[in-house]
Amino acid sequence: MKDSLLILSGGMDSTTLLHHKRDDIALAICFNYGANHNIKEFKQAQLNCDMLKTPLLWIDMQEAFKHFKSTLLQGATFVPEGHYAADNMAQTVVPFRNGILLSVAAGIAQSHNLSTVMMANHFGDDAQYPDCSQNFVSALSEAITLGTGGKVSLYAPYTVMTKKDIARIGTSVGVDYSKTWSCYKGGEIHCGKCGTCVERIWALKEFNDPTVYEDKEFAINVLKEKGEW
């Protein structure tokens, strides 16, 4: 019986989890919190859900998040470029985003009699995003279970995996990564310069990356400087 709800962005990680755990997922939800790339993500999320015949909810959270400060919410020209580990990537933090979205997801799961909320954070996210860390996941998992009277739990299977590990799983279960979106700038094609593009290029290096980038060489040079290429 399908008893899980997945927070699906349409990016590499959550799309992999959608396919990886397709037999458990009864419902996916995609949040629009006003980021530059949310609409691009949603289109890919819809494509993959249609493919798997998974119901998808589109939830508009822009009104709440318009009071938050983050370069992701200020337009493409404000998005910093470079490696995820760079200090300027801290500007892309949307404060407590995952805590808020997971709380909404837990309420929806309980309302739909679903016992699990799935999220696709991974090791490396917590370099800049504290609400992706293993400690955060453990604490919020306990809070969700307590707050729903034991009816809902949190499942985050990629917490200790790298994005390359996730790409390996996705490739094994047939994910088409051309039908995913990562770029924070939200342009016509992936920029190749923002932190998530750089990480995507690194993760898909061994897997025939189908993505079209504006400037892939920028990312490769950044990765070479870090000894990761």
PyMOL commands that set and color helices and strands:
alter all, ss='L'
color gray80, all
select helices_A, chain A and resi 12-20+38-52+62-65+71-73+76-78+87-92+97-111+125-127+130-132+134-147+163-172+177-179+195-203+216-225
alter helices_A, ss='H'
color red, helices_A
select strands_A, chain A and resi 4-7+25-32+56-60+116-118+153-155
alter strands_A, ss='S'
color yellow, strands_A
deselect
rebuild
show_as cartoon
